Amino acid sequence: MMLTISEGADSYIQFMTLLVLFLIVLAVAWFVTKWMAGYQRGRASNTNIEVLEMIGLSNNKYIQIIRVGQKYLAVAICKDTVTMLTEIPEQDLILSDGSVPKTMRFKDILNKVQNKSILEKEDGRDE
């Protein structure tokens, strides 16, 4: 009888140790991801190259409007190639308040989806 209690306690201790280690690894991964995002954001700011808009044509084909210095270019991005399509005069572009549109934060997107879901439930559309 004493042997089974000891084995149960060992199993519990092993489980708790594994759970704590998992949480530590998860926390380290989260902090490293946040640090890398901040590092990349800092590196990308104050540069002469900026992606203004992008649309996907298929899984690995995109058209992007980019600003390089003071020029605006349309480029085609494929799996292995990047091709300049044309230069776009600045007056032909529609930019919100003269600057590049800011990307939404994940928290804002999540709140928008949650609010839409709540409204659909209230309207009875979510069945």
Sine and cosine of phi, psi and omega as CSV:
sin_phi,cos_phi,sin_psi,cos_psi,sin_omega,cos_omega
0.00,0.00,-0.64,0.77,0.00,-1.00
-0.91,0.41,-0.51,0.86,-0.02,-1.00
-0.92,0.39,-0.64,0.77,-0.03,-1.00
-0.95,0.32,-0.57,0.82,0.05,-1.00
-0.92,0.40,-0.66,0.75,0.02,-1.00
-0.91,0.42,-0.65,0.76,0.03,-1.00
-0.91,0.41,-0.63,0.78,0.03,-1.00
-0.90,0.43,-0.66,0.75,0.02,-1.00
-0.91,0.41,-0.65,0.76,0.02,-1.00
-0.89,0.45,-0.66,0.75,0.02,-1.00
-0.90,0.44,-0.67,0.75,0.02,-1.00
-0.90,0.44,-0.70,0.71,0.01,-1.00
-0.89,0.45,-0.67,0.74,0.03,-1.00
-0.89,0.45,-0.68,0.74,0.03,-1.00
-0.88,0.47,-0.72,0.69,-0.01,-1.00
-0.90,0.43,-0.63,0.77,0.04,-1.00
-0.89,0.45,-0.70,0.72,0.02,-1.00
-0.90,0.44,-0.65,0.76,0.02,-1.00
-0.90,0.44,-0.70,0.72,0.02,-1.00
-0.89,0.45,-0.69,0.73,0.03,-1.00
-0.89,0.46,-0.66,0.75,0.05,-1.00
-0.87,0.49,-0.70,0.71,0.01,-1.00
-0.90,0.43,-0.61,0.79,0.04,-1.00
-0.90,0.43,-0.73,0.69,0.02,-1.00
-0.88,0.47,-0.67,0.75,0.02,-1.00
-0.88,0.47,-0.69,0.72,0.02,-1.00
-0.91,0.42,-0.67,0.74,0.02,-1.00
-0.89,0.45,-0.68,0.74,0.03,-1.00
-0.88,0.47,-0.65,0.76,0.01,-1.00
-0.90,0.44,-0.73,0.68,-0.01,-1.00
-0.90,0.43,-0.65,0.76,0.01,-1.00
-0.91,0.42,-0.64,0.77,0.03,-1.00
-0.89,0.45,-0.71,0.71,0.03,-1.00
-0.89,0.46,-0.66,0.75,0.00,-1.00
-0.91,0.42,-0.70,0.72,0.00,-1.00
-0.91,0.42,-0.62,0.79,0.03,-1.00
-0.90,0.44,-0.69,0.73,0.05,-1.00
-0.90,0.43,-0.64,0.77,0.01,-1.00
-0.90,0.43,-0.72,0.70,0.00,-1.00
-0.91,0.41,-0.63,0.78,0.01,-1.00
-0.90,0.44,-0.67,0.74,0.03,-1.00
-0.91,0.41,-0.61,0.79,0.01,-1.00
-0.94,0.35,-0.55,0.83,-0.06,-1.00
-0.99,0.15,-0.34,0.94,-0.03,-1.00
-0.97,0.25,0.42,-0.91,-0.01,-1.00
0.85,0.52,0.63,0.78,0.06,-1.00
-0.94,-0.35,0.21,-0.98,0.00,-1.00
-1.00,-0.05,-0.05,1.00,-0.01,-1.00
-0.88,-0.48,0.77,-0.64,-0.06,-1.00
-0.56,-0.83,0.72,-0.70,0.08,-1.00
-1.00,0.03,0.88,-0.48,-0.03,-1.00
-1.00,0.02,-0.68,0.74,-0.08,-1.00
-0.44,-0.90,0.50,-0.87,0.00,-1.00
-0.54,-0.84,0.63,-0.78,0.08,-1.00
-0.71,-0.71,0.70,-0.71,0.00,-1.00
-1.00,0.05,0.74,-0.67,0.05,-1.00
-1.00,-0.09,-0.55,0.83,0.09,-1.00
-0.39,-0.92,-0.23,-0.97,-0.07,-1.00
-0.84,0.55,-0.64,0.77,-0.07,-1.00
-0.76,-0.65,0.47,0.88,0.03,-1.00
-0.76,-0.65,0.79,-0.61,-0.07,-1.00
-0.68,-0.73,0.43,-0.90,0.22,-0.97
-0.90,-0.44,0.76,-0.65,-0.01,-1.00
-0.83,-0.56,0.57,-0.82,0.21,-0.98
-0.97,-0.26,0.85,-0.52,-0.04,-1.00
-0.83,-0.56,0.42,-0.91,0.11,-0.99
-0.95,-0.33,0.82,-0.57,0.08,-1.00
-0.85,-0.52,0.95,-0.30,-0.11,-0.99
0.91,0.41,-0.87,-0.49,0.03,-1.00
-0.96,-0.28,0.09,1.00,-0.01,-1.00
-0.98,-0.19,0.55,-0.83,0.06,-1.00
-0.93,-0.38,0.78,-0.63,-0.09,-1.00
-0.80,-0.61,0.57,-0.82,0.17,-0.99
-0.98,-0.22,0.80,-0.60,-0.01,-1.00
-0.78,-0.63,0.51,-0.86,0.08,-1.00
-0.97,-0.22,0.80,-0.59,-0.01,-1.00
-0.94,-0.35,0.86,-0.51,0.07,-1.00
-0.88,-0.47,-0.04,-1.00,-0.05,-1.00
-0.84,0.54,-0.71,0.70,-0.08,-1.00
-0.90,-0.44,-0.06,1.00,-0.09,-1.00
-0.68,-0.73,0.40,-0.91,0.16,-0.99
-0.78,-0.62,0.83,-0.55,-0.06,-1.00
-0.84,-0.55,0.78,-0.63,0.07,-1.00
-0.98,0.22,0.82,-0.58,0.00,-1.00
-1.00,0.04,-0.80,0.60,-0.02,-1.00
-0.26,-0.97,0.31,-0.95,0.16,-0.99
-1.00,-0.06,0.68,-0.73,-0.07,-1.00
-0.94,-0.35,0.82,-0.58,0.08,-1.00
-0.89,0.46,0.61,-0.79,-0.07,-1.00
-0.86,0.50,-0.57,0.82,-0.03,-1.00
-0.94,0.35,-0.29,0.96,0.04,-1.00
-0.99,0.13,-0.23,0.97,-0.03,-1.00
-1.00,0.05,0.54,-0.84,0.09,-1.00
-0.95,-0.31,0.98,-0.21,0.01,-1.00
-0.94,-0.35,0.68,-0.74,0.04,-1.00
-0.94,0.33,0.81,-0.59,-0.05,-1.00
0.61,0.79,0.70,0.72,0.14,-0.99
0.95,0.32,0.12,0.99,-0.02,-1.00
-0.73,-0.68,0.07,-1.00,0.01,-1.00
-0.96,0.29,0.72,-0.70,0.05,-1.00
-0.87,0.49,0.68,-0.73,0.01,-1.00
-0.98,0.19,0.59,-0.81,0.04,-1.00
-0.97,0.23,0.53,-0.85,0.02,-1.00
-0.98,0.22,0.58,-0.81,0.10,-1.00
-0.97,0.23,0.44,-0.90,-0.02,-1.00
-0.85,0.53,-0.61,0.79,0.00,-1.00
-0.88,0.47,-0.64,0.77,0.02,-1.00
-0.91,0.40,-0.66,0.75,0.01,-1.00
-0.90,0.44,-0.70,0.72,0.00,-1.00
-0.88,0.47,-0.69,0.72,0.03,-1.00
-0.88,0.47,-0.64,0.77,0.01,-1.00
-0.89,0.45,-0.69,0.73,0.02,-1.00
-0.91,0.41,-0.67,0.74,0.01,-1.00
-0.89,0.45,-0.69,0.73,0.00,-1.00
-0.90,0.44,-0.65,0.76,0.04,-1.00
-0.89,0.45,-0.65,0.76,0.01,-1.00
-0.90,0.43,-0.67,0.75,0.01,-1.00
-0.90,0.44,-0.68,0.74,0.01,-1.00
-0.90,0.43,-0.63,0.78,0.02,-1.00
-0.91,0.41,-0.62,0.79,0.03,-1.00
-0.91,0.42,-0.63,0.78,0.01,-1.00
-0.92,0.39,-0.57,0.82,0.01,-1.00
-0.98,0.18,-0.18,0.98,0.01,-1.00
0.99,0.12,0.26,0.97,0.01,-1.00
-0.99,0.17,-0.40,0.92,-0.06,-1.00
-1.00,-0.02,1.00,-0.10,-0.06,-1.00
-0.85,-0.52,0.00,0.00,0.00,0.00
